[in-house]
Amino acid sequence: MRFRAGGFLGKILQVLGLNGVPVAGFLGEGWSSGTALAVYWLEGVLVILFISLRIVLHRRWTKRSGHFRSPTFSRSQSQHGKKPAPEARVGSGSLLHGYLTVAIPFTLVHGLFLGLILFLFLPKEFGPSAGVGLADLKMGLIGVCAFLLLGLVIDLVTLRQKPFRWLELMTQRALGRIFVIHLTILGGMFAMMYWHAPAGLFLVFAGLKTLMDFGGAFPHKELSTEPPRWAKHLDRIKTPDGESFSEHWRRSEEREQRIREENERVLA
């Protein structure tokens, strides 16, 4: 229990550090908005590398069957209104492949979009000082690497004992963070145009990202197979297959529970 509390505090420290590096540079050291945003994007690239390393080591050390099945976030639905596709079988995919095929393209698209903003729009609209400063960018990258390494060391201590579900949730949160960043860039652009200041883009970006990172640091609680009490008010609405809301909830959660249990099976 004491070690779990220490690991949780370490994660909170990592979140504070990762988000504090660009914020402290922007507010305290006079970094430009372009530099601070570039640090965030480089952090996203490094996160892909560090999560992939965790997946590879966990797969090698534990040989859980979930590593060799299609992950939850890439499990496809069948077409033409049919029921969900059958549960993934061993050999039908992998967590690492599913994560990288989503994370890398989205991160590259973010990089392209941010590159146009940082190197073309900001210098043209607000002057060269609003762009990216390479010296400050180097310092920010060093700080981000330090806190990412801290998180990796904390996880490596107990990585052999961690369940596959812990790693699957980590990849889901990382992908959710990528999607939120995409929306945040759009919201930040509106803020920047409204206030006509590059700080608007950075502040919106930094605030939403910090809130999401804090949310991901707290333990995850699985849904119960029994539907909540308020579900009975929706039972009058039937699915196309004639199921009530409670029946659909129970069947879906029982299926997901079976998949989670199968993912924890150790392969020979």
N, C-alpha and C positions, 0 to 999 in steps of 0.2 A: 504493500500500500504506500509506504514511504517512497519507494522508487517510482511508482506511478505518479505520485504528486510531484516528484522532482522532474520527471519527464514532461508532465503537463506544464510546469513552470518554465522548463527549458523551451518548449514550443511557443509559449507566450512571449518569452524573451526573443526568440527568433523572429516572430511576427513583428514585434516592436522594432527590432533592429533592421529587418528588411525594408519596412516601410519608413523607418526613421532616417535611413541613409539619404534618400533623395529629398525628403522633406527638410532635414537639417541642412543639406547642401543648398537647397533653394532659399530657405528662410534665413539661415545663419551665415552661409558662406557666399551668398550672392550668385549661385549657379543660375544659369538661364533656364527658362521653362523647357527649351529644347533639350538641354543636357539632362535634366531630371527625368523627362519622358523617355529619353534614350536609355537611361539606367534601368527604368522599369522594363523596357522591351528586352534588354540584355538579361535581366533577371528571368524573364519568361523563357528565354532560350536555355539558360543554365538549369532552370527547374526541370525541363524535359530531360536533360542529361542526368541529373541527380535522381529523378524518379525512375528512369530507365535502369540506372545502376542498382537501385533497391530491388526492382523487379527481377533483374538477372541474378542477383545474389540470393534472393529469397527462393527463386525457382531452383537454383542449384542446391541450396542447403536443405530445403524442405520437400521438394518434389511433389507439391500439392497438385492435384489434378486440375484445379481451376486455372492454372497457368497454361493449360493446353486445351482450353475451351474458349469459345467466343465470349467476350466479356458482356456484362449486362448492358452497357451503353451502346454496343454495336450489334446486339441481338435483333435481327430484323423481324418485322411483322410480315405476314403473308399478305398477298394482294387480294383485291376484290371483296373486302369485308369479311374474310374468313377469320377463324380464330388465330391467335398468335402461333408463330412457327414452333415446332417441337423444341424441347429443351436441348441445349447444345450438348454434343457428345465430345468425349476426349478425342483430340485430333482435329476438331472442327475449326480451330482457330487458336489464338493465344492472346493473353492480356497485353503483352508487350506490343504485338503487332497492331492490335486494336487501338491501343493508346497512341502509338506513333503515327498511324495513318490519319488520325484526327488532329493531333496536337501540332505536328510539323506543318501541314498545309495552312492551318489557321494562323499559326505564328508567323509564317512567311508572308501571308497576306497582310497581317497587322504591320509587319516590318515595312512592306512596300508602301502601305498607306501612310504610316508614320514618317517614312523617309521623305515622301512628297511634302508633308506638312513641315518637317523639321528643317529640310535643306532647301526647299523652294518657297513655300508659303510664308513661314515665319520671318526669314531674312528679308524677303521682299516687302512684307507688310509692316514689320516692326524694326527692321534694321539688322545688321549682322550679329549684334549682341544677343538677339533673341534665339539664335541658332544653337548649334551644339559646340561646346568647348571641349576639345580633346583632353586637355589636362584634367579638368574637373570630371570628365567622363571616366578617365582612368582611375581616379580616386574613388568614384562611386562604384565602379566595377570591383575594386578590391574589397570595399566594405560589404557589398552584396555577397561576394564569394565567401567571405569570412562567416557570415551568418548562415548561408546555405550549408557550409561545411559543419557548422555547429549542429544544425538539424540532422545532418547525415550521421554524425557521430552518435548523437542521442539515439537514433533509430537502430544503428548497427549493433549497439550493446544487446538489444533483445530481439533482433531481427529473426533469429532462428526460432524463437518461441512465438512470434506473432502469427496470427491466423491469416489465411489468404484474404478473408473479407476485409481486414484492415488495409491491405494493399489495394484491393479493388476500390474501396472508398476513397483512398488517396488519389487514385487516377480520376475518379469521377469528379472529385472536388477540383482537381487541377484543370480538367476540361471545362467544368462550369466556370472557373475563373477566366478561362480564355474567352468564353462567350460573353461574360460580363464585361470584360475589357473591350470587346468589340462594340458593345452598346455604349460603354463609357466614352469611347473615343468620339462617337457621334454626339453624345450629350455634351461633352467638353467643347466640341467645335461650335455648338450653338451658344454655349456660355462665352466662348472667346469672341464670337461675332457680336453677341449682345453687349458685352462690356468693352469690346474692342481692346482686349488686353490678353496676351498669351498666358498670363497667370490663370485665367478662367479655365482653360483646358487642363492645366496641371492640377488645379485644386479639385476639380470635379473628379478627375482620374484618381488622384491620391486618396480622396475621401472614400469613394466607393470601393476601391481595391482594399483599403485597410479594413473596412467593415466586413468584407467577404473573407479576408484572410483570418480575422478573429473568429468568425463563425465556423470556419473549417478547423480551427484548433480545438474545439470542444468535442467531447466524445459523442459518437453516433449511437442512437437508440433505434433498434429495429422495430418495425410496426408489429403489433400483435396480430395473430391469425383471427382473433375475434374482432369484429367491427366495433367501432365506438357506439355509444348510446344514440348519438344523433343520427346514425345511419338508418334507424328504423323509419325516420321521417321521409327518407328517399326510397324506401322499398316499394312504394306504389309505382315508381318509374321502372319499367322493365327494360332489359337489354334486348337486342334483336333475337337472342337465343332464349328469351323467356326468363332469364335470371333476375332476381331482385338485386338491389344494390348490395345488401348484406351478403347474399350468396356469392356474388361476383367478387366482393372483397375477400371473403374467406377462401374461395378457390384460388384467387391470384396470389394471396399471401402464403398459402400452403405450397403452391408451386414454387414460389421464390425461396421458401424455406428449404424445400427439397434440393433445389439447385445449390444453395449455400452449403448445405451439408455434404453434397457430392463434391463440391469444389474443395472441401477440406480433406478429402480422402488422399492418402499418401500412395503414390504409384510405386510399383516395384522398380 
